[in-house]
Amino acid sequence: MRKIQYIFLLICFVPSLLFSVKTIMLGPAGDAQNTGRQIDDYLERGITLQCAEQVKQKAEQVLKNKRIVLSRFPGEAIEHLQNANFANRLDVDFYVSIHFYKEEAVKPHVFLYTFSRHDDFVTKRSDLFFCSYDQAHLINRKKTKICANAVKNVFLSDAYKKMFEFCGVYHLPFKPLLAVKAPAVGIEIGLRKKDDWKKYVDVLVDCVKKAIED
Protein backbone atom coordinates (compact mmCIF):
# COMPACT_ATOMS: atom_id res chain seq x y z
CA MET A 1 0.00 0.00 0.00
CA ARG A 2 2.77 2.40 0.95
CA LYS A 3 4.77 1.63 -2.24
CA ILE A 4 1.71 2.31 -4.38
CA GLN A 5 1.18 5.55 -2.48
CA TYR A 6 4.77 6.65 -3.15
CA ILE A 7 4.47 5.87 -6.87
CA PHE A 8 1.19 7.75 -7.16
CA LEU A 9 2.57 10.78 -5.35
CA LEU A 10 5.76 10.72 -7.42
CA ILE A 11 3.71 10.92 -10.60
CA CYS A 12 1.67 13.77 -9.14
CA PHE A 13 4.64 15.67 -7.79
CA VAL A 14 7.02 15.68 -10.76
CA PRO A 15 5.15 18.64 -12.34
CA SER A 16 5.11 20.29 -8.91
CA LEU A 17 8.89 20.18 -8.68
CA LEU A 18 9.19 21.89 -12.04
CA PHE A 19 6.92 24.75 -11.01
CA SER A 20 8.01 25.04 -7.32
CA VAL A 21 4.61 24.06 -5.96
CA LYS A 22 4.62 24.08 -2.18
CA THR A 23 3.46 20.95 -0.38
CA ILE A 24 1.58 20.72 2.90
CA MET A 25 1.13 17.41 4.71
CA LEU A 26 -1.72 16.88 7.18
CA GLY A 27 -1.14 14.18 9.78
CA PRO A 28 -4.43 13.09 11.40
CA ALA A 29 -3.76 11.40 14.74
CA GLY A 30 -4.28 7.65 15.07
CA ASP A 31 -4.41 4.78 12.59
CA ALA A 32 -5.91 1.31 12.15
CA GLN A 33 -4.17 0.05 15.28
CA ASN A 34 -4.15 3.20 17.42
CA THR A 35 -7.69 4.40 18.03
CA GLY A 36 -6.76 7.47 20.02
CA ARG A 37 -9.10 8.93 22.62
CA GLN A 38 -12.85 8.38 22.76
CA ILE A 39 -15.12 11.35 22.02
CA ASP A 40 -18.75 10.45 22.70
CA ASP A 41 -19.29 7.22 20.74
CA TYR A 42 -16.55 8.06 18.22
CA LEU A 43 -12.81 7.51 18.25
CA GLU A 44 -10.20 10.19 17.74
CA ARG A 45 -8.64 8.45 14.73
CA GLY A 46 -11.89 8.68 12.76
CA ILE A 47 -12.58 12.28 13.68
CA THR A 48 -9.09 13.49 12.85
CA LEU A 49 -9.20 11.76 9.46
CA GLN A 50 -12.58 13.25 8.60
CA CYS A 51 -11.34 16.67 9.61
CA ALA A 52 -8.08 16.36 7.66
CA GLU A 53 -9.99 15.31 4.55
CA GLN A 54 -12.24 18.36 4.83
CA VAL A 55 -9.29 20.68 5.48
CA LYS A 56 -7.52 19.22 2.44
CA GLN A 57 -10.56 19.70 0.22
CA LYS A 58 -11.14 23.29 1.28
CA ALA A 59 -7.45 24.25 1.35
CA GLU A 60 -7.04 23.06 -2.23
CA GLN A 61 -9.78 25.49 -3.25
CA VAL A 62 -8.29 28.40 -1.31
CA LEU A 63 -4.57 27.89 -1.85
CA LYS A 64 -3.33 28.18 -5.41
CA ASN A 65 -0.21 26.32 -6.55
CA LYS A 66 -0.19 24.27 -3.35
CA ARG A 67 -0.57 20.54 -2.89
CA ILE A 68 -2.18 19.08 0.23
CA VAL A 69 -1.28 15.51 1.19
CA LEU A 70 -2.65 13.29 3.94
CA SER A 71 -0.20 11.16 5.89
CA ARG A 72 -2.57 8.18 6.03
CA PHE A 73 -5.66 6.59 4.53
CA PRO A 74 -8.57 4.75 6.20
CA GLY A 75 -7.60 1.32 7.48
CA GLU A 76 -3.87 1.99 7.27
CA ALA A 77 -1.56 1.11 10.15
CA ILE A 78 1.32 3.56 10.66
CA GLU A 79 4.67 2.16 11.75
CA HIS A 80 7.18 4.01 13.93
CA LEU A 81 8.52 7.14 12.15
CA GLN A 82 6.59 6.27 8.97
CA ASN A 83 4.90 9.67 8.76
CA ALA A 84 8.21 11.45 9.25
CA ASN A 85 9.85 9.30 6.60
CA PHE A 86 6.97 9.99 4.21
CA ALA A 87 7.15 13.75 4.81
CA ASN A 88 10.94 13.83 4.46
CA ARG A 89 10.92 11.84 1.23
CA LEU A 90 8.40 14.24 -0.28
CA ASP A 91 10.37 17.19 1.10
CA VAL A 92 7.15 18.88 2.25
CA ASP A 93 7.14 22.58 3.06
CA PHE A 94 4.87 22.38 6.12
CA TYR A 95 3.62 19.55 8.32
CA VAL A 96 0.56 19.75 10.58
CA SER A 97 -0.35 17.04 13.09
CA ILE A 98 -4.07 17.20 14.03
CA HIS A 99 -5.44 15.95 17.36
CA PHE A 100 -8.75 16.10 19.23
CA TYR A 101 -9.82 15.19 22.73
CA LYS A 102 -13.03 15.25 24.76
CA GLU A 103 -13.62 18.20 27.08
CA GLU A 104 -16.57 19.83 28.80
CA ALA A 105 -15.53 23.48 28.72
CA VAL A 106 -17.88 25.76 26.81
CA LYS A 107 -14.93 27.51 25.20
CA PRO A 108 -12.68 24.78 23.81
CA HIS A 109 -8.97 24.81 24.48
CA VAL A 110 -6.49 24.63 21.64
CA PHE A 111 -2.89 23.62 22.26
CA LEU A 112 -0.10 24.36 19.83
CA TYR A 113 3.13 22.35 19.88
CA THR A 114 6.47 22.27 18.13
CA PHE A 115 9.08 19.58 18.57
CA SER A 116 12.02 20.36 20.82
CA ARG A 117 14.42 18.43 22.99
CA HIS A 118 15.70 21.69 24.46
CA ASP A 119 18.58 21.48 22.00
CA ASP A 120 17.93 24.56 19.87
CA PHE A 121 21.52 25.65 20.47
CA VAL A 122 22.76 22.78 18.25
CA THR A 123 24.23 23.94 14.95
CA LYS A 124 21.79 23.93 12.07
CA ARG A 125 22.21 21.04 9.65
CA SER A 126 21.43 21.29 5.94
CA ASP A 127 20.89 17.58 5.32
CA LEU A 128 19.77 14.39 7.02
CA PHE A 129 22.67 12.15 6.01
CA PHE A 130 24.74 12.75 9.15
CA CYS A 131 21.87 13.98 11.28
CA SER A 132 20.21 11.62 13.76
CA TYR A 133 16.45 11.29 13.44
CA ASP A 134 15.85 13.01 16.78
CA GLN A 135 17.65 16.12 15.53
CA ALA A 136 15.85 16.43 12.19
CA HIS A 137 13.72 19.23 13.59
CA LEU A 138 16.80 21.42 13.92
CA ILE A 139 17.19 21.70 10.15
CA ASN A 140 14.25 24.08 9.85
CA ARG A 141 13.85 25.24 13.45
CA LYS A 142 13.73 28.93 12.49
CA LYS A 143 11.04 28.30 9.89
CA THR A 144 9.14 26.19 12.40
CA LYS A 145 9.07 29.10 14.85
CA ILE A 146 7.79 31.41 12.10
CA CYS A 147 5.07 28.94 11.12
CA ALA A 148 4.08 28.33 14.75
CA ASN A 149 3.75 32.06 15.38
CA ALA A 150 1.69 32.40 12.23
CA VAL A 151 -0.67 29.67 13.43
CA LYS A 152 -0.82 31.26 16.88
CA ASN A 153 -1.78 34.61 15.36
CA VAL A 154 -4.65 32.97 13.48
CA PHE A 155 -6.12 31.53 16.67
CA LEU A 156 -5.69 34.88 18.43
CA SER A 157 -7.13 36.90 15.55
CA ASP A 158 -10.43 38.75 15.87
CA ALA A 159 -12.12 36.10 13.74
CA TYR A 160 -11.35 33.22 16.10
CA LYS A 161 -10.16 34.43 19.52
CA LYS A 162 -13.67 34.23 20.98
CA MET A 163 -13.98 30.61 19.85
CA PHE A 164 -10.94 29.21 21.66
CA GLU A 165 -8.91 29.34 24.82
CA PHE A 166 -5.47 29.34 23.22
CA CYS A 167 -2.54 27.61 24.93
CA GLY A 168 1.00 27.62 23.61
CA VAL A 169 3.29 27.61 21.80
CA TYR A 170 4.76 24.66 23.73
CA HIS A 171 8.18 23.42 22.64
CA LEU A 172 8.18 19.77 23.69
CA PRO A 173 9.39 16.34 22.54
CA PHE A 174 5.96 15.91 20.94
CA LYS A 175 6.13 12.39 19.51
CA PRO A 176 3.94 12.90 16.38
CA LEU A 177 6.48 15.47 15.13
CA LEU A 178 9.57 13.37 15.86
CA ALA A 179 12.05 13.19 12.94
CA VAL A 180 10.05 15.51 10.67
CA LYS A 181 12.51 17.71 8.79
CA ALA A 182 9.98 20.27 7.54
CA PRO A 183 8.60 23.13 9.62
CA ALA A 184 6.04 21.28 11.72
CA VAL A 185 3.38 21.98 14.34
CA GLY A 186 0.94 19.92 16.33
CA ILE A 187 -2.58 21.28 16.92
CA GLU A 188 -4.78 19.73 19.61
CA ILE A 189 -8.37 20.93 20.07
CA GLY A 190 -10.93 19.98 22.70
CA LEU A 191 -14.38 18.91 21.49
CA ARG A 192 -17.55 19.04 23.57
CA LYS A 193 -19.41 16.97 20.96
CA LYS A 194 -18.08 14.55 18.39
CA ASP A 195 -19.22 16.71 15.45
CA ASP A 196 -17.74 19.96 16.74
CA TRP A 197 -14.69 19.40 14.56
CA LYS A 198 -16.75 20.66 11.61
CA LYS A 199 -16.74 24.15 13.16
CA TYR A 200 -12.97 24.25 13.07
CA VAL A 201 -12.22 23.36 9.46
CA ASP A 202 -12.06 27.01 8.41
CA VAL A 203 -9.64 27.98 11.17
CA LEU A 204 -7.35 25.06 10.31
CA VAL A 205 -7.38 26.07 6.65
CA ASP A 206 -6.50 29.62 7.67
CA CYS A 207 -3.67 28.27 9.85
CA VAL A 208 -2.20 26.37 6.92
CA LYS A 209 -2.64 29.34 4.60
CA LYS A 210 -1.02 31.83 6.97
CA ALA A 211 1.88 29.52 7.86
CA ILE A 212 2.76 28.73 4.27
CA GLU A 213 2.49 32.38 3.26
CA ASP A 214 4.78 33.50 6.09
N, C-alpha and C positions, 0 to 999 in steps of 0.2 A: 504493500500500500504506500509506504513512504517513498520507495523508488519511483513508482508511478507518479506520485505527487511532485517529486523533484523534476522528472522529465517534463511534466505538464508545465510547471512553473518556469523551467528553462526556456521552453518554446515561447511562453508568454513574455518572458523578461528580456529576451535578446533585443527586440525593438526598443525596449525601455532603456537599455544600456546605451544605445545609439543616440537617444534623444534626452538623456540625463533625467529620466523620470524618477522622482523620489518614491520610495517604498516605505509603507507603514505596516507593521505587523501587529495584529491584535491577538493577545494570548488569554483566552477565556480560562479561568481556573477550573481544575478538575479534568477528568477523562473517564474512560470506560471502567477503570479500576478504582479511581479515587472520586468518590461522590461529592466530597466537600460537605459543607454544613447544610442542615435541613432548614428550609424556610417554608413554613406552613406544611403542606403536603408535597412540596417540591424539593428537589435537591439543587445545591448550588451549581453543580456542573451543567445542569440543563439550563438554568437561568442565565448563567454567564455566556453560554454558547448562543442562546437566542438573542441576547443583548448584543454580542459581538457581531452577529450576522446582520442585525438591524443597523448597527453603527457603520459597518462596512458598506451596506447598501446606500445609506444616506450620505456617507462621506464621499463615495464615488460620484455622487451627483453634485456635491458642493465643491470638492477639490478637483481642479483640472490638472492634468498631467501628473497625477499621483496614482499609485497602485496600492490597494489595501489587501492584505493577505491575512488569513486566519491561521493560527498555529496548529489547529487540530480540526478534525471532522467528527461527526457523530459516530459513536462506537469505537473510536480509536483510543488505544492505550498509549500513554506517553512514557517513554523510558527516561531515566535520569539524564539530565542535560540535553535531551532531544530538542526541546524548543530553542535552547541557546544555539545548538549546532545548526539547526534549521535557519535561524535568524542570521547567524554569522556567515553561513554559506551563501545566502542571498544578499548579504551585505546591506541589510535594511538601514534606512535612515532614522527610524524611530520605532521603538518597541513599547507597547502598552499592555501591562498585565491587569486583567479585570477581575475583581472579586466582589462578592456580596455576602452579607450575613444578616441574620434576623435581629431586629431591635424593636423596642417599643416606643422610643422617643418620637414625639410628634415631628420634630425637626431632625431629619436623619443626619448622622455624622458621616463625613467623608474623610478618609485618611489617604495621604499621599506619601509614597515611599520612593526612595532611590536606594540602589545597592551601595553599601560601604562597609568595609572592614576596619574603618578608622585608619586607613592607610593612604589617604589622599596626598600625603607628602612624597609618595613613591614617584620616581621619574616617569613621565608619560612615555608609553611605548607606541610605536607606529604600526606594529604587526603582532600577530598571535604566535608566530613560530617559536619564539623563545619566551613567551609569556604564559605563565601558568593560568589555568582556567579561572581560578579565583581572583585573578588580577585583570581579567579582560575588561572589567568596567572602568579601569583607569585610562584606557585608550581614548575614550571620549568623555572623560569626567566633566570637563568644562562645558561641553555641549549638553550633557545630562543636566547640569545645574541650570542652564538657560532654559531647557525644555521644561524642567520641573517648575521653575518660576513662572513660565508662561501658563502652564496648567493651573498653578495656584491662582494666578491673576484671573483666570476664567471663573473659577469657583467663587472668588471674592468680588467679581464684577457686579454691577447693579442688576444685571439680568438674573443672576443666580444666588447672590449672597443670602437672600431671604429663604431660599430653599434648603440650605445646608448649614450644618455646624462644621466648619472646616478645621481639620487638624493636620498639621505638618508644615513643612516638609520634614519627614523623618529619614535620616540617613542610617540605614540598618543593613545587616546581612540578610536581606529579604530574599529567601530561597528562590522564588519564581523568577528573579532577575539574575541569578547566579550565572556567570560565564557569558552573559550577553555583551557583545562588543559595542553595539549601537547605543546611542543615548536611550535610556530606558527608565520608565516609571511604573510603579504599581499603584492602582487606584482601587480602594476598598470602600464600598458604600453600604450603609445599613438600610434594610428594607422592612417596613412595617407589614406589608402584604407582598405576597409572591409576585404580583403583577406590577408592583411599583417601579420595577426597572424600566418600564416603558416610558415613564416620565423623564428619565435621565439620558435617553438616547441623544437628544439635542445637545446637552451639555458635554457629553463625551465626544461628540463630533466636533464641537467648538474647541475642546481641549486639543484634539488631534490637529485641527486646523491651525490654531494659534502656535502650538509647539513647532510644527513643521515650517511655519512661516518665519518664526523667530530664529 
